[in-house]
Amino acid sequence: MLEALLIVSIACLTFVWMVRMNSKRRHALESSYDPAEGERYAHKWGYDDTRFYFEDHKSVKVSGSRYPISGTTMPSLILFVEEILGVSIQPDEKNVEIDAVEIPAPVVHSTFLESVQIHFSQEQYSLDDKDRLIHSHGQLSVNEVYRIIYGTPLKRVVDLVFYPQEEDEVKTIIKLATEHNVCLVPYGGGTNVSGALSLPEDERRMIVSVDMRRMNRILWIDVENNLACIEAGISGKKLENELFEIGYTTGHEPDSIEFSTLGGWIATNASGMKKNRYGNIEDIVLEATLLTPIGEIEMKQVTPRNSIGLQPRSFLFGSEGNLGIITKAVLKIHPQPAIRKYSSLVFPSFEQGVRFLKDLRQNGALPASIRLVCNNEFRLGQALKPKPSFWKAGVDRFQKFFLFKIMKFDPKEMVACVITTEGSKAEVRQQEKAIRSSSRKHKGVSGGASNGKRGYRLTFAIAYIRDFFNQYHVLGETFETSVPWNRIHPLCQNVKKELNEKCAFYHVPGKPFLSFRVTQTYHTGVCVYFTMGLYAKGLDKPDEVFSKIERHLRQIILDNGGSLSHHHGVGKIRQCFLPQIQSNNSIRFLQSCKKAIDTKNIFGIRNGAFDPGLSFMV
């Protein structure tokens, strides 16, 4: 009897231990975003079950349950924004949305349309006005989303939307477009923020948006060699969900992962938050297939690395829809990490935070993701928190006493670092040791794991905040750059100075908002990601004023040693700056390459160097 009880007890203990270990593993590898799908807004960012709204005169709440802040009432957000902008935000002063968006009648090439109807089923193409408008813009806040909802209608929209399901169907639509001289525009997740999806207003040909999202399959997986071949229309969320089921990941996690697609990542030369561990998209993709008017462009054999002369593969990264349609790619995949941990640090100043990042970069023990936010962004994060419970309020008071009285931190100068470490136990232990050692040298203080986790996941809800404040005349946009270590502070200071001066020049009410964060580090420098906001009520043509100010800031970035873009791409909003960074012959070389594979300019979206008028500007 005793022996049987002992066996049962051991079995029960073993079962409990296994459940706890599985629970810990699930918790450790819990997704940073909700893996469930949902209905998207037609033009605004994100899922329609999530929105910010006024709960009362000053408190804001988030609907749904998709994000960590969902269901949260935030009593401090409006007060913070009013303080920063120097204006009053009132629930009853809502911007007036356009009742019925004017959409130009479609330009229809009758023989082309007849050919499409012959070759494809009705479910594969649409002339519906709503579909046409959705596929005629990205998520550029002011120039696209704001204009459609509150401002002037788009003058040119696509004439037909086509939904291929197989690679051969892409070949057929390119063949038909070439025969009938129809313009094709590749479309992925629609998250672009460089104006790359906006259409040339003087394009007289029929324009067809080729929506790739039905081509979303993993074609094969080679576990032995850590490779997978994946169709380009797959979203980051779907890709990671399916790889997670077999214990793998690509590690590519941009802010837009819920909606953006593999083809879009390649076409914009994207970067993810876990770049330190897994690399940027050009490091993750070994080969991709580009379909053009002259046929396929790809390598016939995928190897770890090769030296075979000039490689057309390099033209895919940053191609922005100008050359053809990316249909599939071979990617590196990695086993899911054993552990994923979050942490945070606070520093007395942005300068000390940057010194910490550089020190950490040089000692070689980088976490998967580490981001340093300036004081404005740190305070915005604090303003997004709910009213604390009694016990939490007590803890907060103690933390503030320690930071402000004992450590002498200035609440208007302190900054925060959000850190994600993942890998084996040994790797994570080594990273944590290096982080602790380096942070002590630069007066860093732990902000706790919960703040680190919250800060990382908050990234996926930021764009919803943009759309909420657009309703109340606050225009906001993000822009990014890469810059050498020794130019970080002059660049940030001069962008802030220029923003203040230009807002005064254009008589912008109140004060502008500017925040910046270091999102990725490199041996020679960093990526700096800016968020700009201003109160536009009363301005004549506020979208135009905003765009002019943003162009001034981009020039300041270039003047201070920053790149034209780090990962958003050139699109159309940065085209005018290309002659400053590309030589005449570089631009002519790129344009000549396009002519060689697309003599009729079937892919006539005109992004980056492929605006025909650009050569006259150099």
HELIX and SHEET records of a PDB file:
HELIX    1   1 LEU A    2  ALA A   28  1                                  27    
HELIX    2   2 LEU A   77  LEU A   85  1                                   9    
HELIX    3   3 SER A  110  HIS A  119  1                                  10    
HELIX    4   4 GLN A  122  GLN A  124  5                                   3    
HELIX    5   5 ASP A  129  ILE A  134  1                                   6    
HELIX    6   6 SER A  141  TYR A  146  3                                   6    
HELIX    7   7 ARG A  147  TYR A  150  1                                   4    
HELIX    8   8 GLU A  167  HIS A  180  1                                  14    
HELIX    9   9 GLY A  236  GLU A  245  1                                  10    
HELIX   10  10 LEU A  262  THR A  268  1                                   7    
HELIX   11  11 LYS A  275  TYR A  278  1                                   4    
HELIX   12  12 ILE A  281  ILE A  284  1                                   4    
HELIX   13  13 PRO A  312  PHE A  315  5                                   4    
HELIX   14  14 PHE A  350  ASN A  363  1                                  14    
HELIX   15  15 ASN A  375  ALA A  383  1                                   9    
HELIX   16  16 PHE A  390  LYS A  400  1                                  11    
HELIX   17  17 PHE A  401  ILE A  406  3                                   6    
HELIX   18  18 LYS A  425  LYS A  441  1                                  17    
HELIX   19  19 ALA A  449  LEU A  458  1                                  10    
HELIX   20  20 THR A  459  ALA A  461  5                                   3    
HELIX   21  21 ILE A  462  ASN A  470  1                                   9    
HELIX   22  22 TRP A  485  ARG A  487  5                                   3    
HELIX   23  23 ILE A  488  PHE A  505  1                                  18    
HELIX   24  24 PRO A  542  ASP A  559  1                                  18    
HELIX   25  25 GLN A  575  PHE A  577  5                                   3    
HELIX   26  26 LEU A  578  ILE A  581  1                                   4    
HELIX   27  27 ASN A  584  ILE A  597  1                                  14    
HELIX   28  28 GLY A  608  PHE A  610  5                                   3    
HELIX   29  29 PRO A  612  MET A  617  5                                   6    
SHEET    1   A 3 PHE A  52  PHE A  54  0                                        
SHEET    2   A 3 VAL A  60  VAL A  62 -1                                        
SHEET    3   A 3 THR A  73  MET A  74 -1                                        
SHEET    1   B 4 TYR A 125  SER A 126  0                                        
SHEET    2   B 4 LEU A 160  PHE A 162 -1                                        
SHEET    3   B 4 ILE A 207  ASP A 211  1                                        
SHEET    4   B 4 CYS A 183  TYR A 187  1                                        
SHEET    1   C 5 ILE A 218  ASP A 222  0                                        
SHEET    2   C 5 LEU A 227  GLU A 231 -1                                        
SHEET    3   C 5 ILE A 325  LYS A 332 -1                                        
SHEET    4   C 5 VAL A 285  THR A 292 -1                                        
SHEET    5   C 5 GLY A 295  ILE A 297 -1                                        
SHEET    1   D 2 TYR A 248  THR A 249  0                                        
SHEET    2   D 2 HIS A 334  PRO A 335 -1                                        
SHEET    1   E 7 VAL A 445  SER A 446  0                                        
SHEET    2   E 7 ILE A 339  PHE A 347 -1                                        
SHEET    3   E 7 VAL A 415  GLY A 423 -1                                        
SHEET    4   E 7 SER A 369  VAL A 373 -1                                        
SHEET    5   E 7 PHE A 513  THR A 521 -1                                        
SHEET    6   E 7 GLY A 525  TYR A 535 -1                                        
SHEET    7   E 7 VAL A 474  PRO A 484 -1                                        
END                                                                             
